Amino acid sequence: DRFGGDLDGRLRLLVEIVHDIRERTAPDFTLGIRLNVDECVPGGYGPDDALEMAGRLDALGAVDYLSWVTGTNWGALSYLQTEHWGPAPAAAAVGRIKAAVPGIPHVYAGRVIDPEVAAATLEAGHADVVGMARAVIAEPELLTKVREDRIDDIRPCIGCNDCLHRGIVDGLRALCAVNPRSMTPDVEYPSPPARRDLLVIGGGPAGLELAALSAEAGHRVRLWERDDHLGGQMWIAGHAADNASFHRFLAFQERRLGSLGVEIALGREATAAGVRDAGADVVAVATGAAPRRPAIAGVDDPTVLEGRDVLTGAAVPGDRVAVIAGENHLQPLVVAGHLVDTGREVTLVVPTPGPAPLVGPYSIGAWMAKLDGGGVEIVTMQQPVGIAGGTLHLAHVFSERRSERTGFDSIVLACGGTPRAELARALADDPVEVHVLGDAYAPRRITYATHQASELAAVLSRPGEGP
């Protein structure tokens, strides 16, 4: 019909909407249009089409500004980009349009992650205005902190998109993974009736957030971490290039704890006796999760490595590697992607009809494009039942048909974790108030850890509430 075909037809509906809005609004009403630089889908328009569209829309004299994104909601380049793409990945493409159509303001949005990226985008002439959405969800006071020259106090967005995927995949309310208070206006955080002495065991995302929030509330806080660094599994996952933002967030949390006077002891293994001797009023056990080792015949074969060790460099795999997926979120993809980056030939074995079914549409495409581009073979609906040397014995999860894959130098486990809750059990009968949180409570995503910490911090500041 007339709303399709050539560019005139494809623009017709938008032009009619613009004219209709203008007829119904006051002359000083501001009207902008958000467009895609590149739809990144077969049959969609690309950057050259977008440039021509910008010129035509400007010529209408009815549009006040153009706002640009790029990508799809289900593709390698999502218009809500993950860390894979780096900062402001499509800014230069918008800059090309801005140079060709200078008579109208252009807004660029897409992984503008911090003030430095925003400033660089503007200084390069790629846009007149930048849009920062997820960055301001992670740090609602971003503009205030920039104005006050408190750049190091800005909480960084890690681009995990859980703020969207919780609703799309899990049917849960939208929440930010790194800032549990930015999207929870209904949660109350009263001033505590009395200062408490809190001992936090474990410096992963749950322990770090609880320590910071409790110190901000005025409590005395000590944090013991058995490793020589903070971060828990976020620190491990941050060794993958695609998770570099994790380490930026952990550096922010460490600065935050330092400014609050939290007493941090690294390299300190907590025991029940040591905790009792510490004399704290409240103990929070955030000891994380141990790698889950599936009950597969031959899993102790020398060729079998743990994915966490591969990420940190504690274990070095051979050239041809099989990755066994034992959880349905990002861990297997992170491990496989890291192996691709280090030049390995990778086979990913997953028990589901497709990999990572709990990773939402705004993130999955980037991972799939990377793995496919790196030559990763994905073997679906297969459960390992045996390991012998470089051979994987498999069973189809539905038909139980047996098969095998051979010739691997290393077999890497990416099978999630099991709670490290031994300390909590050892303190169960003690009079001290004990709480368990983070992966020590249940291995889950970062969002669950930080929000559980936030809710516990609120409980600790209410009078008369215990475990």
C-alpha positions as MATLAB code, in Angstrom:
seq = 'DRFGGDLDGRLRLLVEIVHDIRERTAPDFTLGIRLNVDECVPGGYGPDDALEMAGRLDALGAVDYLSWVTGTNWGALSYLQTEHWGPAPAAAAVGRIKAAVPGIPHVYAGRVIDPEVAAATLEAGHADVVGMARAVIAEPELLTKVREDRIDDIRPCIGCNDCLHRGIVDGLRALCAVNPRSMTPDVEYPSPPARRDLLVIGGGPAGLELAALSAEAGHRVRLWERDDHLGGQMWIAGHAADNASFHRFLAFQERRLGSLGVEIALGREATAAGVRDAGADVVAVATGAAPRRPAIAGVDDPTVLEGRDVLTGAAVPGDRVAVIAGENHLQPLVVAGHLVDTGREVTLVVPTPGPAPLVGPYSIGAWMAKLDGGGVEIVTMQQPVGIAGGTLHLAHVFSERRSERTGFDSIVLACGGTPRAELARALADDPVEVHVLGDAYAPRRITYATHQASELAAVLSRPGEGP';
ca = [
       0.000    0.000    0.000;
       1.083    3.621    0.086;
       2.741    3.116    3.511;
       5.645    1.082    2.220;
       7.880    0.310   -0.725;
      10.294    3.153   -1.406;
      11.555    5.617    1.183;
       8.712    8.038    0.507;
       6.214    5.322    1.340;
       8.094    4.134    4.410;
       8.321    7.689    5.758;
       4.684    8.543    5.045;
       3.208    7.278    8.343;
       5.832    9.157   10.388;
       5.332   12.369    8.422;
       1.563   12.186    8.865;
       1.991   11.649   12.614;
       4.287   14.695   12.822;
       1.781   16.889   10.978;
      -1.080   15.614   13.143;
       0.821   16.376   16.352;
       1.604   19.885   15.113;
      -2.061   20.525   14.350;
      -3.039   19.533   17.891;
      -0.345   21.339   19.897;
       0.774   24.873   20.653;
       3.432   26.507   18.437;
       6.048   26.296   21.197;
       5.464   22.574   21.824;
       8.764   20.688   21.482;
       8.628   17.681   19.178;
      11.503   15.274   18.677;
      11.783   11.973   16.823;
      13.837    8.975   17.849;
      15.214    7.039   14.903;
      17.551    4.183   14.238;
      20.862    4.841   12.508;
      20.904    1.204   11.407;
      18.083   -1.264   12.022;
      20.497   -4.207   11.673;
      17.777   -6.508   10.307;
      17.244   -7.979    6.814;
      15.082   -5.583    4.847;
      15.596   -2.779    7.330;
      17.228    0.528    6.558;
      20.879    1.367    7.090;
      23.029    4.456    7.731;
      22.657    5.884    4.204;
      18.873    5.648    4.458;
      18.973    7.215    7.910;
      20.957   10.154    6.565;
      18.425   10.768    3.807;
      15.557   10.438    6.288;
      17.183   13.017    8.548;
      17.375   15.507    5.682;
      13.745   14.985    4.744;
      12.512   15.303    8.331;
      14.544   18.467    8.833;
      13.046   19.910    5.639;
       9.534   19.513    7.070;
      10.236   22.400    9.426;
       8.069   20.658   12.014;
      10.623   18.686   14.017;
      12.757   20.275   16.754;
      15.390   17.564   17.187;
      16.386   14.046   16.100;
      17.372   11.411   18.659;
      19.417    8.448   17.458;
      19.985    4.860   18.542;
      21.209    1.875   16.548;
      20.519   -1.843   16.504;
      17.562   -4.059   17.314;
      15.931   -5.537   20.380;
      17.073   -9.013   19.306;
      20.371   -8.933   17.499;
      24.123   -8.741   17.821;
      23.995   -4.961   18.080;
      21.156   -4.340   20.470;
      20.105   -0.727   20.803;
      20.838   -1.259   24.499;
      24.455   -2.231   24.017;
      26.386   -4.435   26.398;
      30.037   -4.070   27.347;
      31.034   -6.034   24.209;
      30.662   -2.932   22.064;
      32.625   -0.504   24.192;
      31.504    3.057   24.923;
      29.234    4.961   22.501;
      29.691    2.458   19.654;
      27.492    4.258   17.101;
      28.430    7.854   17.916;
      30.546    8.293   14.784;
      27.648    7.162   12.581;
      25.441    9.820   14.171;
      28.242   12.339   13.689;
      28.163   11.642    9.952;
      24.442   12.443    9.858;
      24.926   15.545   11.989;
      27.603   16.839    9.607;
      25.321   16.321    6.603;
      22.182   17.729    8.291;
      23.495   20.470   10.597;
      20.327   22.554   10.770;
      18.635   20.468   13.468;
      19.969   19.300   16.870;
      21.039   15.654   17.070;
      20.904   13.536   20.232;
      23.061   10.404   20.526;
      22.141    7.559   22.909;
      23.803    4.184   23.312;
      26.278    3.105   26.006;
      27.232    6.632   27.064;
      28.529    5.177   30.279;
      30.130    8.096   32.102;
      30.865   11.839   31.866;
      34.134   11.266   30.029;
      32.385    9.344   27.228;
      29.666   12.010   27.090;
      32.225   14.810   26.825;
      34.281   12.979   24.195;
      31.159   12.375   22.073;
      30.269   16.059   22.158;
      33.825   17.296   21.617;
      34.195   15.032   18.574;
      31.139   16.704   17.048;
      29.160   13.470   16.938;
      26.113   14.985   18.669;
      24.688   18.163   20.141;
      23.253   16.310   23.140;
      23.929   12.872   24.611;
      21.336   10.613   26.187;
      22.316    8.669   29.313;
      19.616    6.270   30.493;
      21.122    3.215   32.204;
      24.013    5.324   33.509;
      21.532    7.557   35.341;
      19.600    4.549   36.628;
      22.857    3.284   38.150;
      23.732    6.760   39.444;
      20.707    9.069   39.813;
      22.989   11.838   41.121;
      25.300   11.667   38.103;
      24.802   15.275   36.984;
      25.123   16.608   40.519;
      28.366   14.719   41.056;
      29.764   15.977   37.751;
      28.826   19.539   38.677;
      30.536   19.123   42.065;
      33.637   17.507   40.480;
      33.023   14.206   42.300;
      33.693   11.986   39.310;
      35.144    9.142   41.398;
      31.909    9.001   43.409;
      29.823    8.122   40.342;
      28.574    4.553   40.538;
      29.273    2.945   37.127;
      26.687    1.055   35.092;
      27.956   -2.410   34.150;
      25.648   -2.748   31.124;
      24.241   -6.120   32.191;
      20.685   -5.107   31.172;
      19.168   -6.886   34.144;
      17.116   -3.744   34.682;
      15.196   -4.837   31.556;
      15.581   -8.583   31.551;
      14.124   -9.093   35.019;
      10.774   -8.098   33.548;
      11.148   -9.622   30.090;
      12.609  -12.981   31.143;
      11.637  -13.427   34.790;
       8.414  -11.440   35.042;
       9.827   -9.464   37.976;
       9.968   -5.749   38.702;
      12.729   -3.694   37.132;
      15.756   -3.279   39.386;
      19.322   -2.043   38.913;
      22.066   -4.592   39.570;
      24.582   -2.114   40.968;
      22.316    0.360   42.759;
      19.591   -1.314   44.830;
      18.103    2.028   45.866;
      17.662    3.739   42.511;
      14.466    1.914   41.492;
      12.927    1.083   44.862;
      11.118    4.220   46.081;
       8.780    2.104   48.216;
      11.580    0.714   50.423;
      12.178    2.720   53.592;
      15.629    3.168   55.108;
      15.116    4.744   58.535;
      17.874    6.186   60.671;
      18.914    3.456   63.116;
      17.789    3.873   66.745;
      21.240    2.795   67.917;
      24.656    2.217   66.421;
      25.358   -1.467   65.896;
      28.598   -3.388   65.435;
      28.364   -5.318   62.165;
      30.861   -7.920   60.982;
      30.527   -8.821   57.284;
      32.188  -12.050   56.188;
      32.904  -11.926   52.464;
      33.663   -9.104   50.033;
      31.572  -10.068   47.006;
      28.758   -7.873   45.672;
      26.420   -8.717   48.573;
      28.992   -8.136   51.307;
      30.316   -4.942   49.755;
      26.860   -3.383   49.376;
      25.757   -4.357   52.870;
      28.959   -2.970   54.370;
      28.603    0.335   52.528;
      24.907    0.841   53.248;
      25.322   -0.038   56.917;
      28.277    2.321   57.305;
      26.261    5.068   55.597;
      23.530    4.447   58.186;
      26.021    5.070   60.995;
      26.884    1.561   62.136;
      30.393    0.354   62.876;
      31.299   -2.062   60.069;
      34.114   -4.555   59.727;
      34.597   -6.704   56.627;
      36.693   -9.847   56.451;
      37.646  -11.269   53.059;
      39.634  -14.486   52.757;
      41.209  -13.552   49.396;
      43.779  -10.806   48.931;
      41.264   -8.711   46.962;
      37.613   -7.727   47.109;
      34.927   -8.653   44.607;
      34.172  -12.352   44.890;
      32.890  -13.828   41.659;
      32.500  -10.367   40.113;
      36.273  -10.042   40.364;
      36.695  -13.417   38.658;
      34.166  -12.700   35.893;
      35.779   -9.291   35.329;
      38.866  -10.998   33.891;
      36.872  -11.608   30.714;
      37.269   -8.674   28.333;
      33.506   -8.413   27.917;
      33.087   -7.876   31.663;
      35.680   -5.136   32.135;
      33.017   -2.905   33.692;
      32.837   -5.286   36.666;
      36.275   -4.194   37.830;
      35.331   -0.523   37.443;
      32.345   -1.117   39.698;
      34.452   -2.954   42.268;
      36.964   -0.100   42.294;
      34.060    2.276   43.008;
      32.880    0.092   45.885;
      36.375   -0.064   47.357;
      36.664    3.744   47.258;
      33.216    4.001   48.803;
      34.109    1.701   51.711;
      37.349    3.585   52.286;
      35.578    6.932   52.475;
      33.089    5.481   54.980;
      35.766    4.119   57.300;
      34.833    0.460   56.913;
      37.533   -1.698   58.523;
      38.638   -4.153   55.819;
      40.789   -7.196   56.533;
      41.990   -9.006   53.409;
      43.427  -12.498   53.501;
      41.432  -13.304   56.623;
      39.691  -16.664   56.739;
      36.721  -16.499   59.074;
      36.152  -19.293   61.575;
      33.348  -19.674   64.080;
      35.807  -19.120   66.914;
      37.256  -16.033   65.274;
      33.817  -14.579   64.701;
      32.878  -15.159   68.341;
      36.090  -13.485   69.484;
      35.326  -10.460   67.308;
      32.398   -9.613   69.571;
      30.133   -8.107   66.904;
      26.431   -7.506   67.555;
      25.493   -8.720   64.080;
      27.278  -11.097   61.700;
      26.450  -11.194   58.001;
      27.709  -14.309   56.238;
      28.301  -13.466   52.554;
      30.866  -16.160   51.847;
      29.771  -16.792   48.267;
      29.549  -20.093   46.427;
      32.002  -22.839   45.610;
      32.194  -24.092   42.017;
      29.617  -26.804   41.434;
      31.257  -29.996   40.281;
      28.707  -32.194   38.519;
      28.508  -35.907   39.248;
      29.957  -37.068   35.949;
      32.022  -40.206   35.697;
      35.635  -39.128   35.182;
      35.088  -35.524   36.294;
      38.370  -35.750   38.214;
      40.301  -36.496   35.017;
      43.416  -34.260   34.669;
      41.965  -32.727   31.523;
      39.058  -31.209   33.519;
      39.494  -27.588   34.625;
      37.264  -25.193   36.516;
      36.027  -22.203   34.519;
      36.838  -19.738   37.303;
      40.469  -20.865   37.242;
      40.598  -20.458   33.476;
      39.301  -16.875   33.735;
      41.875  -15.838   36.345;
      44.757  -17.679   34.680;
      45.191  -20.122   37.554;
      44.608  -22.927   35.029;
      45.773  -22.875   31.416;
      43.757  -24.996   28.969;
      45.048  -26.617   25.823;
      44.241  -25.576   22.271;
      41.039  -27.562   21.754;
      38.560  -27.085   24.573;
      35.080  -28.326   25.450;
      33.047  -26.146   27.810;
      30.353  -27.935   29.798;
      27.446  -25.624   30.629;
      25.787  -26.393   33.941;
      23.882  -23.149   34.491;
      21.453  -21.269   32.275;
      22.759  -17.725   32.475;
      26.027  -16.102   31.401;
      28.810  -18.132   33.012;
      29.214  -20.652   30.140;
      29.133  -17.857   27.556;
      31.672  -15.783   29.484;
      34.049  -18.731   29.777;
      33.626  -19.692   26.119;
      34.078  -16.080   24.989;
      37.241  -15.743   27.063;
      38.629  -18.911   25.488;
      37.894  -17.476   22.043;
      39.789  -14.322   22.988;
      42.800  -16.428   23.976;
      42.847  -18.269   20.653;
      41.300  -21.606   21.620;
      39.100  -23.810   19.468;
      35.926  -24.177   21.526;
      32.960  -26.526   21.673;
      30.170  -25.482   24.035;
      27.938  -28.295   25.307;
      24.566  -27.186   26.705;
      21.653  -29.300   28.028;
      18.992  -26.879   26.768;
      17.583  -26.446   23.233;
      19.598  -23.239   22.991;
      22.390  -21.676   25.049;
      21.740  -19.423   28.046;
      17.916  -19.369   28.040;
      17.840  -16.946   30.985;
      19.857  -14.255   29.176;
      17.464  -11.686   27.751;
      17.130  -10.405   24.183;
      19.041   -7.143   24.661;
      22.216   -9.051   25.608;
      22.174  -12.505   24.036;
      22.928  -11.348   20.484;
      26.318   -9.883   21.334;
      27.426  -13.137   22.942;
      26.106  -15.299   20.114;
      27.800  -13.143   17.486;
      31.090  -13.341   19.353;
      30.972  -17.109   19.772;
      29.929  -17.708   16.179;
      32.580  -15.306   14.921;
      35.141  -17.190   16.980;
      34.173  -20.510   15.422;
      32.548  -21.943   18.556;
      30.507  -25.071   17.918;
      27.431  -25.184   20.153;
      26.142  -28.686   20.880;
      22.614  -28.481   22.291;
      20.418  -30.836   24.335;
      23.386  -32.928   25.447;
      24.302  -33.979   28.973;
      27.841  -35.245   29.682;
      27.738  -38.665   31.309;
      31.415  -39.528   31.183;
      34.876  -38.061   30.663;
      37.897  -40.092   29.656;
      41.056  -38.323   28.575;
      40.041  -35.982   25.808;
      36.717  -37.711   25.158;
      33.265  -36.552   26.249;
      30.554  -39.181   26.478;
      27.156  -37.547   25.982;
      23.492  -38.422   26.354;
      20.679  -36.527   24.649;
      18.648  -34.995   27.492;
      15.325  -36.064   25.956;
      15.916  -39.250   23.997;
      18.940  -40.440   26.054;
      20.654  -41.396   22.807;
      24.379  -41.770   23.475;
      27.197  -40.170   21.487;
      30.718  -38.974   22.039;
      33.009  -36.105   21.130;
      36.723  -36.662   21.173;
      40.064  -34.967   20.619;
      39.819  -32.319   23.351;
      42.929  -31.110   25.142;
      40.925  -29.659   28.035;
      37.380  -29.851   29.362;
      36.247  -26.754   31.258;
      33.368  -26.715   33.723;
      30.983  -23.744   33.794;
      28.404  -25.249   36.091;
      27.415  -22.528   38.527;
      27.998  -22.818   42.250;
      26.887  -24.301   45.557;
      26.497  -22.093   48.646;
      29.413  -21.767   51.044;
      27.271  -21.749   54.172;
      29.438  -23.783   56.553;
      30.218  -20.761   58.718;
      26.544  -19.867   59.051;
      25.742  -23.419   60.140;
      28.579  -23.359   62.680;
      27.139  -20.167   64.200;
      23.524  -21.340   64.122;
      23.261  -21.979   67.873;
      25.248  -18.910   68.954;
      23.475  -15.990   70.621;
      24.936  -13.570   68.072;
      22.507  -12.317   65.386;
      23.481  -14.038   62.121;
      22.234  -13.332   58.593;
      23.126  -15.178   55.388;
      23.078  -13.375   52.059;
      24.400  -13.379   48.513;
      25.519  -16.643   46.958;
      25.995  -18.139   50.427;
      22.197  -17.961   50.644;
      21.517  -18.992   47.017;
      23.770  -18.622   43.950;
      22.020  -16.095   41.726;
      22.690  -12.966   39.685;
      24.329   -9.764   40.934;
      20.967   -8.010   41.216;
      19.747  -10.487   43.810;
      22.903  -10.088   45.891;
      22.871   -6.298   46.016;
      19.142   -6.044   46.673;
      19.247   -8.649   49.417;
      22.031   -6.584   50.971;
      19.908   -3.453   50.705;
      16.910   -5.093   52.341;
      19.082   -6.435   55.166;
      20.613   -2.995   55.696;
      17.097   -1.598   56.091;
      16.211   -4.333   58.598;
      19.325   -3.636   60.677;
      18.282    0.007   61.009;
      14.770   -0.754   62.261;
      14.236   -1.035   66.008;
      13.556   -4.453   67.452;
      14.064   -6.499   64.271;
      16.277   -9.583   64.332;
      17.228  -12.376   61.971;
];
